[in-house]
Amino acid sequence: MKIFNLIWLIMILMVLNGCAQSSALIKTSSTSVRTDVFQELTNASPVPQESADLHITATLKTHKPGVYSAKDPHGTPDYTLLVNVDGQVAVLRGNLQTEADGVRYSFSKDLRLKGGIHSIVVALPGDRIAVKKEITLLNGEVNNLVLEPVYGTVSEKKRPSATKVTSFEEGIRGVRLTLDGRGL
C-alpha cells in the first residue's frame, strides 16, 4: 500500500512539474524580445534565395464557450495560438467554425525569415501547453510546420480494461509538431 501511495505521489508531482514548466515557458515566450527575426507575410510571393518561408497551420477542436466558466477562452475568438521564433512572437487567431458538439479552430500564418537553425516555441495559452523545439529551415524554400493537437483519452466502455480513445471533450493534453512531413 505504501509503495502504491509513493508511486501515485510521484506521478502527481511529475504532472504538476510539467504544468509548471509549460506555464513558465508560455510566460517567457509570450513577449517579443526581438523584432528582426521574421516578417509576417500577407500574400504569396517567391521566396528569395537568402530567406526561407515558414507556413504554419493547425486545426483543433474545443468545447463551446461558457461550458466551464464565463472567463474560459475556449470556443471564443480569445483562444489563440502563440508562436515564438528566436524571441519574436506571432499571435495567431483562429477561424472559428461552430459544430454541433464544439468549436473547430483553423490557424494559419506565413513567416519569412533567414534559413538555418531556429528555436521555436508553440503554445496554447488557454490550455497551458507549450512545446519548445529546434527547427532547420532551408533557404529558398517554403517549409511547412503542422501543429497537431493531442487530446485526452476516455474509455470506450465502463470497464478498466476497455480500449482508450482520444476525444476533444477530454481537453488538449499536448501538441505534436511536424516540419515538412517529419515529426519533431
Order of alpha helices (4+ residues) and beta strands (2+ residues): alpha-beta-beta-beta-beta-beta-beta-beta-beta-beta-beta-beta-beta-beta
